[in-house]
Amino acid sequence: MTQGHTAWVGTKICGVQPGLTMVVSGAASAVGSFAGQLGKKEGSRVVGIAGGPEKCKYVVNELGFDACIDYKNGNVDEELARLCPKGIDSYFDNVGGPTLDAVVAKMNCFGKIAVCGVISQYKGKMGKNAEGFKNVEMLLMRRLTMQGFITMDHMACHEQAMTEIGAALEAGTLKWKGDVRKGEVGDYVKTINLLLEGNNLGKLILRTA
C-alpha cells in the first residue's frame, strides 16, 4: 500500500483542514485518488485535475471530490478561477510543469504545496524537452511553502498511516481502484507508457503469466 502511505504523508504536508480548498493533480491516479479522499475526510473542499471526461466523472461521482477539471478538454486556468473563487490553500502535485504554474497563480498567501511527482517532466529524452515550473515569483509574493517528499523518509508514521487507511478501506469510506493489464514481462515499457500518457485509471498493474 505504498500509494496509500504516500497520499497520507502528502496530505499532512498540505495541512488540509475544514473549510479550506485543496487541489489534486493526477486525481484519478492511485496516489491522487487517495489524497483527494483523505482531504475530504479532513473536511476540505477538494478539486481534482484529470485527463478526460471518464476520469473526471469517476473522481467526482465515485471518489466524492467536489469538482474535477478535465485538462485535456478545458482551460485549467479558467476552470481553477471558476471552481476556486476563494483561492487555493493547498496543492497535492503529481505532475509539475504548466499545471503547477496555473495552480500557484491561484493560491492564497501561506498556502502549502506537497510535491509528490512531476510526471510532465518525464516526457521526451529524460525530460529535456519538457516545460518546467516558471511561476517562482509567486512562491515569494504569496509566501508559499513547497515541499518535495519521498515516503522512505517518513517510515516512522507508516504504521499509523496504514492503520487509518486499512480501517477506512474496510469500512468503505475510502475507495481504491486497480487498472490491471494482462501481458508478459516484455510488455513492461508499453504498460509504463500508459501511465506517462495518462491512459490509466487507478493503480496501473501489469499481470504476467
N, C-alpha and C positions, 0 to 999 in steps of 0.2 A: 504493500500500500504506500509506495513512495510518493505517488501523486497526492495522496491524502495528507501526508505529513508536510509536503511542500506547500500545499494550499493553506494549511493550518498556520505554518510559520509566516507565510506572506500576509495573511490577513491580520496577524498580530502586528507585523511591521506597519501595515496600513492604519492600524489604530481604529478599526471600524467601531462605530458607536451608533446608538439610536438617533435618528433624525439627520444623520449625515449622508452624503451621496458618495457612493463608491462606483467606479467604472472598472470593468474587467475586459481586457482584450483576450482573444482566443477563448471566448466564453463557452464555446461548445467542446473544447478540448478536455482531456482528463483532469488536468490541474485547474484550468479556468472554470470549469463547471463546478468543481468542489469549492473554489474560492468564492464564487458568487453566492452559492448556497450558504456558506459559512457567514458571509457578510449579512445575508438576510436573517440568519438565526440571531445575529447580534443586533438586529433592528435597523440596519442601514437600508437606504434606498439604493438598489443595485441596477446599473445599466450595463448591459453586455455589448461587446462588439464581436461580430462573427461574419463569416462569409457565406452568403446565400440565404434565401427565404426559409429553406428547410431547417437550417441550423438555428436561425433566429426564432422560428416557431417553437422548436424544441426547448430552447433556452427560457423562453417566457412561459409556455404552456405546461411544460413538464418539470422544469427546474425551479420555476417561481420567480425568475428575475422580473423586475418591474418593467423593463423595456429592453430592446436589443436593436443595435444598429447594424444593418447589412452593408459592410464596407465595399462589397463588390457591386452593389446596385444603387448606392446612395452616396451622398456627400457627408463624410464623417464630421467635418467642421460644423456644417449647418445642423446636423442631427444632434450633436452634442449641445449646441446652443438651445435647441428646441426642447430636448429631454432633460437638460440640466440647467434650468433657468436660474437657480441659486448658486451655480458653480459646482465644482467638483472638489471634494475633500480628500479623497484617496483614490489611488490608481494601482491596480494589480496588473503589471505589464508583462505580457508574454511575447510581444512582437517587436518593440522598439521602433526606430525609423520614423516615417511621417505620422504614424498613428500616435506615437509618443509626443511628437510636436503638437498635434492637434489637441490632445488631452491637456498637456501642460499649459497651453494658451487659455484654457477654460478653468484652471484650478484656482481655488481660493488661497489666500495667504495662509502660510504654515501648513499647507497640505502635505500629504505623505505619499511617496511612490515606492512600491516594492518591485524591484526588477527581477523577475523570475526567468525570463527568456528574451531573446532578441531574434526571433525566427526570421524577421525581414532581412537580417544581416547574413543569413546563411546561404542565400542565393548567389549565383554567379561563382566565380573562382574564389572560393574561401571568403566570400563576402566583399571582394574588391570592387564589384560593380554595384553594391547595394547603397541605398541612400540612408545616411545615418541621422542621428539626432542633431538638430540645429538650434532649437529654441532654448539654448543655455541661459540666455539673458533672464528668462522668466524664473529660473531657479533662484537667482539673486533677488529680483524685484518682488517675487511672491514669498521669499524666504522658505522655499520648499525643502523637504528632506527626501533625498533619493538614495535608496539603499539596495544594492545587489545582494543576493543571498544564495548560498548553497546549503542544502539540508544537512550535509555531513557536519556542518559547523553547529548544528542545533540538535545533536543526538540526545542531549540531556533532557529535552522535552518530548522525545519520541514516544515514550510510553504514555504520557498524558494525552498526546495528540491521538494516538491510536485507540486509546480507551474511549475518548469522546466520539471519535469518528465511527468506531465499531458499534457503539451504542446507538448512534443516530442512524446508521445503516440498518441495524436490526429493527429499530423502531419505525423505519420507513420515512423518517424526516429528512434523510439525506439520500440522494439517488446517485447511482454510478452506472455508466454505460461502457461496454466494451465493443469496439469495432474490430471484429475478428476476420482476418483474411486467410484463406487456406492456400498453401503453396509449399515450395521447397526452400531449402537454405539459400539457394541461388536467387530466390526472389526477394532477398532482403533489401537490396538497394532500391528496387522498383517499389517495394512497400514503403520504405522510408520516404521516398519522394512524394508519396501521397500526403504525408504529414507536412512536408515543406510546401506543397501546393494547396494545402487546406482542403484536401479531399477526404478527410476522415471525420467521423462523428463520435466523440468519446475517446477512450484509450485505444490506440492503434496496436493491434496484436497480430503477429504472423504465426499461424498454427501450421507446423510442419508434420509430416508423417512420422 
